[in-house]
């Protein structure tokens, strides 16, 4: 665990291919936290919602950045990935469409996670 912290990290990704650097930063920070043993929750909102679909992260390209598909795989292996309910509905994405292990939940769940004792929330 990073510096022996018993904190959790909630990362909200609001960008996708529309703002690739911001998107990549959100996934990179979440994957780094997972690798460091931090309890991590990544939220896919806005245009990042598309990365809840199989194969979509593999199509993302950004020079000098880790492959998004690898980052997502690492986060799924050691953390939680959530697709925003409203974002999913607006894009016609249902529970059967998403990568196994990704849940769909709404704002109340995000607020609950972000307001836990010793939680840190970051929005990209």
Residue pairs with C-beta under 8 A, 6 or more apart in sequence:
1 36
1 37
1 38
2 33
2 36
2 37
2 38
5 38
6 118
7 38
7 39
7 118
7 119
7 120
8 38
8 39
8 40
8 41
8 113
8 116
8 118
8 119
8 120
9 29
9 30
9 33
9 38
9 39
9 40
9 41
9 119
9 120
9 121
9 122
10 40
10 41
10 43
10 110
10 113
10 114
10 119
10 120
10 121
10 122
11 26
11 29
11 30
11 33
11 40
11 41
11 42
11 43
11 121
11 122
11 123
11 124
12 26
12 43
12 45
12 110
12 121
12 122
12 123
12 124
13 22
13 23
13 26
13 27
13 30
13 42
13 43
13 44
13 45
13 46
13 48
13 51
13 124
14 22
14 26
14 45
14 46
14 47
14 48
14 123
14 124
15 22
15 23
15 26
15 46
15 47
15 48
15 124
16 23
16 46
16 47
16 48
16 49
16 50
16 51
16 60
17 23
17 47
17 50
17 60
18 47
19 47
20 60
20 61
20 62
20 65
21 62
21 65
22 124
23 47
23 48
23 60
23 62
23 68
23 124
24 60
24 62
24 65
24 66
24 68
25 124
26 42
26 48
26 122
26 124
27 42
27 66
27 68
27 71
27 72
27 75
28 65
28 66
28 71
29 122
29 124
30 40
30 42
30 71
30 75
30 79
31 66
31 71
31 74
31 75
33 40
33 79
34 40
34 74
34 75
34 77
34 78
34 79
35 74
35 78
39 79
40 75
40 78
40 79
40 80
41 79
41 80
41 81
41 82
41 113
42 75
42 79
42 80
42 81
42 82
43 81
43 82
43 83
43 84
43 110
44 51
44 52
44 81
44 82
44 83
44 84
44 87
44 102
45 84
45 87
46 84
46 87
49 83
49 84
49 87
49 88
49 91
49 93
50 56
50 91
51 57
51 60
51 68
51 72
52 81
52 83
52 88
52 93
52 97
52 98
52 99
52 102
53 93
53 97
53 98
53 99
54 98
54 99
57 67
57 68
57 69
57 71
57 72
58 67
58 68
58 69
60 67
60 68
60 69
62 68
72 81
72 99
75 81
76 99
76 101
76 102
80 103
81 99
81 101
81 102
81 103
82 102
82 103
82 104
82 105
82 109
82 110
83 93
83 98
83 102
83 103
83 104
83 105
84 104
84 105
84 106
84 107
84 110
85 104
85 105
85 106
85 107
86 106
86 107
87 93
88 94
88 98
88 104
93 104
95 104
98 104
113 119
113 121
114 121
